[in-house]
């Protein structure tokens, strides 16, 4: 469900208003029924969506019927914790809180446990606040690290996807200075392998992979840095020897690699650090309507590769400044659900 005071509950309601979704999967929300009831009422007032919230306390109780949202209710947020719902819903204005952080953290841990126990086939996460979960005493930098810890996974990476543009990262939530230090042959090779396996998991049998350089012009043969020669190229050579398809056979300059990816040259790009990969994805997927003053699209998916379970997520934040007014955009969540379904189906086919 995401942070109970963020946009997760309301975009969940909007996403589950899609009747066709129930033909493709059996959705179950893990969170708090009190927050979901608030979101459902706001959606009804603003968008005319009529959905019922049904609290349950085990997966076995779920009915998976359109029109009623099954909520695995952890009962961490009381009705009194939610603001009064006026005829015209307004943003909560609560921001990051220890209460919201603790609840959001427990939702994530619960859904991981359900997946590890085989009770659910895929997990889809709404946005949490890193500040809030740290206020609650859980010192993680995001979903990815929580999933890695609770699934005992050491080799993993984040993949961002929007339509045919996909990116994985050598490092994510660290300073830029530390990110440069993390560009090492073994890590780059691990991420290339994970990228290859991740594309295969969504049905691309022989993925074409681009590996971005770290420095301008991929270092220009050592003029602007030596990481490409000393760390990235050796990783590419090792991957090529394993039969992984890297068309360029060398680091691709980061200022052109994403334009080429959009043109269909590659199925996925290995980025060296967080913003190198995130910025092009969000420029493509986030569309703001200046004249009307709202987002036409907040699209894109965040997928953690290398885990023993399936996890995909929205690629946006909690939107505390607007959450609660019923106007949050559900497109990224629908995209994340689509990826979760694709990966679960592919996994089932592979197990037959």
Protein Blocks (a to p, Z undefined) as FASTA:
>chain_A
ZZfklmklmmmmmmmmpmklmmmbccdddddfklmmmmmmmmmmmnopacdddddfbfkl
pgoighiacdddehlacfklpccddfbdcdeklopafklmmmmmmmmmmmmmmmmnopaf
bdcdddddfklmmmnopacfbjklmmmmmnopabdcddddehjbccddfbfcdcfklmmm
mmcfklmmmmmmmmmmmmmmnopabacdddddfbehhlnnolnocklmmmmmmmmmmmmm
nopacfkopacdfklmmmmmmnopambdcdfbfklmmmmmmmmmpccdfknopafbdcdd
dddehiabdcddddbdeklmmgonlpacfklmmmmmmmmmmmmmmmmmmmZZ
